[in-house]
Amino acid sequence: MQRTASRIFWPVNLLFLSFLPTFAFAENSAPKDYATGKPLMLEVRYCECQATKTDSVSSDLLPSFLKNSDLLKVSVSSQDKGFASSSELSIGYELKPVAGSSNQFQFNYAGSYTTSNGSSAGNGELLLIQGQWVTLFGSRHDSQTGSQYSNVAVRLAKLGGS
């Protein structure tokens, strides 16, 4: 009798356990749902490409850089300190609001970017104006076949938009 009960018990348990992931993950949440309490998004773009025009005083990013670069996003608060990384890029940062301004922040960073042609790194302190891209660091390597670039840029945006 006990053997018959255990033969029935195990298949019923296995059937129940197979539905468990459905119950555990029934609520559909999005990645941005975990950014609660952090109203800003630190966006870091990096690419083995040219970020700005070399013959221009403008620091505006080239459309090709924005299109071809990889993007790493980190939710942050107006005063925050942290670290983010991907397989090619790692960056530590500290963000502090500028007194008397709602959209300007002091940004301290240290980062490195490894490419197929080597690596570049940078660290420093700069003023971030919410919504504006700033080139952090990069490299240019000239050879007989042309110039090879690597660049890292950052901006601070409101969560869900610029």
N, C-alpha and C positions, 0 to 999 in steps of 0.2 A: 504494500500500500504506500509506504513512504517513497519507494522508487518511482511510482507513477506520479505522485505529487511533485517530486523534484523534476521529472521530465516535463511537466506542464509549467512549473514555476519558472524555469530558465528561459524558455521561449517568450513567455509573457514579459519577463523582466527585460529581455533584449529588445522586444518591441517598444516598451516604455522608454528605455534608454535611447533608442534611435530617434525618438521625438523630442528628447530633452534639449538639443541645440535649437530647435525651432522655438521652444518656449523661452529659452534663455535669451535669444536674440530677436524676439518678436518685435520689439520697438525699433523702428528705423531711425537711426540718428546719423547726422552728418558730422564730418570732422570739425566743422566750425562750431558745433554745439559744445565742444570741449573748451572753447576759448572764453568761457564766462568770466566776467570780472576783468577782462583784458580788452579794452575797447580799440586798441590799435594793432596794426599788422606791420611788422618789419619784413620788408620784401628785399631779398638779396638775389641779384641776377649775376650770373657768371658765364663766360663763354671764351672759347679759343677764337676770338674774333675782335675786330676793332670796335671800341665803344664810342669814341668821339672823333671828329675830324682832326687830323694832325695839324692842318694849316689854319685852324680857326681858334680864336680866343674863347669861343663859346664852349661851355661844358655840357651842352645838350647831348643826350645820348642819340646815337644813330638809330633810325628805324630798324635797320638790319640787326643791330645788337639786341634790341627789344624782341625782335621776332625769333632770332636764333639762339638766344641765351637760355640757360636752364634757370629755373626759379625756385628758390627756397623761401617759404613763408613761416614766420614765427609770430604768434600772438603775444603782444606785450602790453604792459600798462605804461602810463606816462612816466613813471619812475620804476625802472626795471633793470635787472642784471641777469645775464644768462649766457648760454652756449648753444650753438646749433651747428649741425654738420650734415654733409652728404658724403658720398664716396670720394668726391674730388675737393670739396670745400669744407673748411672748418672756420668758425668765427666765434669769438667771445665778445660780448658787448655790454655796455652800461649806458643807460638812457636816463637823462634827467631833464625836467622841464626848465626852460629859461624863465626867470622871474619876470612877470608882467606881460608874458606872451602866451597865448593859448595854442599856437601852432609851431613854436620853435623849441628845439630840444638840443641839449649838449649830448653828443654821441661819442663815446670812447670805444675803441675796438682794437682787436688784434686778430688777424686772420691769415690763412694760407690757402692757396689754390694750386692743386697739382694737375698738370695737363700731360698730354702725350709728349710734349717737348721740354718738360722740366717743371719747375714750380715758381710761384711768386708769392710774396708775403708782404704784409703791411700792418702798421699799427698807427694809431694816432687819436686825435681829438678834433672833432669838427662840429659845425652847426648844421643840424638837420631842420629843414623847413618842411612841414608836413605836406606830402604830395609831390615833392621835387626829388628827382634822382640825383645822386652824387656818386661820382666814381671814387672808389676807395683806394684801389691799387691795381696794378697790372704790369705787363711787360710787353716789350716790342723787341723782336729778334730779327735783324736784317741778314739775309743770305742772298746768294746768287739767284735763287728761285723766287725771291720776294720777301716781303715782311710777314712775320708770324706774330700774332697778338694773343694776349690773354688779358682779360679784364674782369673786375668785380665792381659792381655798383650796388647801391642801397637806397631805399626810400622808406618813409614812414607814411602809412595810410590809415584811414579809419577802417575798422573792421567792416568788410562788406563793400568797400569802395574807396575812392581816393578822397 
